[in-house]
Amino acid sequence: MALELIKKKKIKNKIFKILERTGTILKIYRSGKSPKIIKIISVLKNFEEIIWFTRPDQWSFQALYTITRLYFGSLNDEQLDRFFGLVLVPRIQEGILKKKKICYHLYLTINFSSSRPKLFFSSIIIPLCASKTSSEKEAIIFGFIISKRSFPLDQIISILVFLLKKTSFTSSQITIIRAILAKNYNLPNKILDFFVDFFYENKQKIKFNKHKKCYLIFFKNYSTFLSHSEKKKLTKLMD
């Protein structure tokens, strides 16, 4: 029994050393294939715990991009959601905070993550808009990504319902809404009604430049789909 425990401990220590060495490699990684163990641990039930022995908080942004692409093909939505929350989002926030401009591979990582719209909005955009500590730079970068991609209408509707129904909203929220409105999606009447109520309830903030731009984009793109009373209601906001 004692011998069996010693063997298990030796194996565990050996695995930990491999993971630590993997972390050292990923810290200076620039290109090429990622270490094989990264793919192996992705199939383990507790991979989120194990992966921390590779110090993902110290991976190079090139490694972050490569591993994100790898995990998109091997993890299910639930696992990816945890990977986003534990690794991807904190690294993105850190990278944006430290750099005056977003580095190329970090941009590639964000852009690639948007290829799974449901996860992109639920695991990145919603936490960004809900956070009181998110920076304006983060919102601008994500808004830019949103403006460059076409997303399924059902995902756009879901994120808008979440954003427009919030009783309090952040600067990040307005930036994301403006990016979506600029895409001129074919929004249903219910969402347009939400927008009319949203602007009217926040009429005191229309005078601020950011809110005013958001309002003007909405009015320009969607006023023809509003009722006479709704247009009149919105027009009064600019008086």
C-alpha positions in Angstrom: 0.0 0.0 0.0 2.8 2.4 1.0 4.7 1.5 -2.2 1.5 2.2 -4.3 1.2 5.7 -2.6 4.8 6.5 -3.3 4.4 5.5 -7.0 1.3 7.7 -7.3 3.1 10.6 -5.7 6.1 10.3 -8.0 3.8 10.2 -11.0 1.9 13.3 -9.8 5.2 15.1 -9.2 6.4 14.2 -12.6 3.1 15.5 -14.2 3.4 18.8 -12.2 7.0 19.2 -13.5 5.9 18.6 -17.1 3.1 21.2 -16.6 5.6 23.7 -15.1 8.0 23.2 -18.0 5.1 23.6 -20.4 4.3 26.9 -18.8 7.9 28.1 -19.3 7.7 27.2 -23.0 4.4 29.0 -23.4 5.7 32.1 -21.7 8.3 32.6 -24.5 6.2 30.9 -27.3 6.1 32.8 -30.6 4.9 30.3 -33.2 4.6 26.7 -34.2 2.8 23.8 -32.6 1.7 24.1 -28.9 3.0 21.5 -26.5 1.0 18.2 -26.8 0.1 18.1 -23.1 -2.1 21.3 -23.7 -4.4 19.2 -25.9 -4.3 16.2 -23.6 -5.4 18.1 -20.5 -8.3 19.6 -22.3 -10.2 16.3 -22.2 -9.8 16.0 -18.4 -12.8 16.8 -16.2 -10.8 19.1 -14.0 -8.7 20.7 -16.8 -9.4 24.2 -15.5 -7.5 23.3 -12.3 -4.7 21.5 -14.1 -4.1 24.2 -16.6 -3.1 26.6 -13.9 0.1 24.7 -13.3 1.1 26.0 -16.8 0.6 29.6 -15.5 -1.8 30.9 -18.2 -1.5 34.3 -16.7 2.1 34.4 -18.0 1.5 32.9 -21.5 2.7 35.0 -24.4 -0.2 36.5 -26.4 0.9 34.3 -29.3 0.4 31.2 -27.1 -3.0 32.5 -25.9 -4.1 32.8 -29.5 -2.8 29.4 -30.5 -4.4 27.6 -27.5 -7.7 29.5 -27.9 -7.9 28.2 -31.5 -7.0 24.7 -30.3 -9.6 24.7 -27.5 -12.4 25.9 -29.8 -12.1 22.6 -31.5 -11.8 20.3 -28.5 -13.9 21.8 -25.7 -17.6 21.9 -25.3 -19.5 25.2 -24.7 -19.5 24.7 -20.9 -15.8 24.1 -20.8 -15.1 27.0 -23.2 -17.2 29.3 -21.0 -15.0 28.4 -18.0 -11.8 28.9 -20.1 -13.1 32.3 -21.2 -13.8 33.3 -17.6 -10.7 31.9 -16.0 -8.1 32.5 -18.7 -9.1 34.4 -21.8 -11.1 37.4 -20.4 -8.6 38.2 -17.6 -5.7 38.1 -20.1 -7.5 40.3 -22.6 -8.3 42.8 -19.9 -4.7 42.7 -18.7 -3.3 43.1 -22.2 -5.6 46.1 -23.0 -4.8 47.7 -19.7 -1.0 47.4 -20.1 -0.7 48.4 -23.7 -1.4 51.8 -25.2 -2.7 49.9 -28.2 -3.9 46.4 -28.6 -1.2 44.0 -29.8 -1.8 42.0 -33.0 -2.1 38.5 -31.5 -4.5 39.7 -28.8 -6.7 41.3 -31.5 -6.6 38.0 -33.4 -7.6 36.2 -30.2 -10.6 38.5 -29.6 -11.6 38.4 -33.2 -11.4 34.6 -33.3 -13.5 34.2 -30.1 -16.3 36.1 -31.8 -16.6 33.2 -34.3 -18.8 31.5 -31.6 -21.4 34.3 -31.2 -23.3 32.8 -28.3 -20.2 32.4 -26.1 -18.7 35.7 -27.3 -21.7 37.6 -26.1 -22.5 35.6 -22.9 -19.0 35.1 -21.7 -17.2 38.3 -22.8 -19.6 41.1 -23.8 -22.2 40.7 -21.0 -19.5 40.5 -18.3 -17.8 43.6 -19.9 -21.0 45.6 -19.8 -21.9 44.4 -16.3 -18.5 45.3 -14.8 -18.0 48.6 -13.1 -14.2 48.3 -13.6 -14.1 47.6 -17.4 -12.3 50.3 -19.3 -13.5 52.5 -22.2 -10.6 51.1 -24.3 -12.0 47.6 -23.8 -15.5 48.6 -25.0 -14.1 50.4 -28.0 -12.0 47.4 -29.1 -14.9 45.0 -28.7 -17.2 47.5 -30.3 -14.8 47.5 -33.3 -14.9 43.7 -33.5 -18.7 43.8 -33.4 -18.8 46.4 -36.2 -16.6 44.3 -38.4 -18.6 41.0 -38.1 -22.1 39.9 -39.0 -23.7 38.0 -36.1 -26.9 35.8 -36.2 -29.9 38.0 -35.5 -31.1 35.9 -32.6 -27.8 36.6 -30.8 -28.0 40.3 -31.5 -31.6 40.4 -30.2 -30.6 38.5 -27.0 -27.7 40.9 -26.2 -29.9 43.9 -26.9 -32.6 42.7 -24.6 -30.1 42.2 -21.9 -28.5 45.7 -22.4 -31.7 47.6 -22.8 -33.5 46.1 -19.8 -30.7 47.0 -17.4 -31.9 49.6 -14.9 -28.4 51.1 -14.7 -25.9 51.2 -17.6 -22.3 51.8 -18.1 -20.3 53.7 -20.6 -19.2 50.3 -22.1 -22.9 49.4 -22.6 -23.5 52.5 -24.7 -20.4 51.8 -26.8 -21.5 48.2 -27.5 -25.1 49.3 -28.3 -23.8 52.0 -30.7 -21.6 49.4 -32.5 -24.6 47.1 -33.0 -26.9 49.9 -34.2 -24.3 51.0 -36.8 -24.6 47.5 -38.4 -28.3 48.3 -39.2 -29.7 44.8 -38.3 -33.3 44.1 -39.2 -34.5 44.4 -35.7 -38.1 43.3 -34.7 -40.6 45.9 -33.6 -40.4 44.7 -30.0 -36.7 45.7 -29.8 -37.4 49.0 -31.5 -40.0 49.7 -28.8 -37.3 48.8 -26.1 -35.0 51.4 -27.7 -37.7 54.1 -27.7 -38.3 53.4 -24.0 -34.5 53.2 -23.3 -33.8 56.6 -24.8 -36.8 58.2 -23.2 -36.0 56.9 -19.7 -32.4 58.1 -20.1 -33.3 61.4 -21.8 -31.2 63.4 -19.3 -28.1 61.7 -20.7 -28.8 62.4 -24.4 -27.0 65.7 -24.0 -23.7 63.7 -23.4 -21.8 63.2 -26.7 -21.6 59.4 -26.5 -25.3 58.9 -25.7 -26.3 61.5 -28.3 -24.3 59.6 -31.0 -26.1 56.4 -30.1 -29.5 58.1 -30.2 -28.7 59.7 -33.6 -27.6 56.4 -35.2 -30.8 54.7 -34.0 -33.0 57.5 -35.3 -31.2 57.6 -38.6 -31.3 53.8 -39.2 -34.7 53.0 -37.7 -37.0 56.0 -37.6 -38.9 54.8 -40.8 -40.0 51.7 -38.8 -41.3 53.7 -35.9 -44.9 54.9 -35.4 -45.7 58.6 -35.6 -46.1 58.8 -31.9 -42.7 57.1 -31.2 -40.9 59.4 -33.7 -42.6 62.4 -32.0 -41.5 61.2 -28.6 -37.9 60.7 -29.7 -37.8 64.0 -31.6 -38.7 65.9 -28.4 -35.7 64.5 -26.7 -33.5 66.8 -28.8 -35.4 70.0 -27.9 
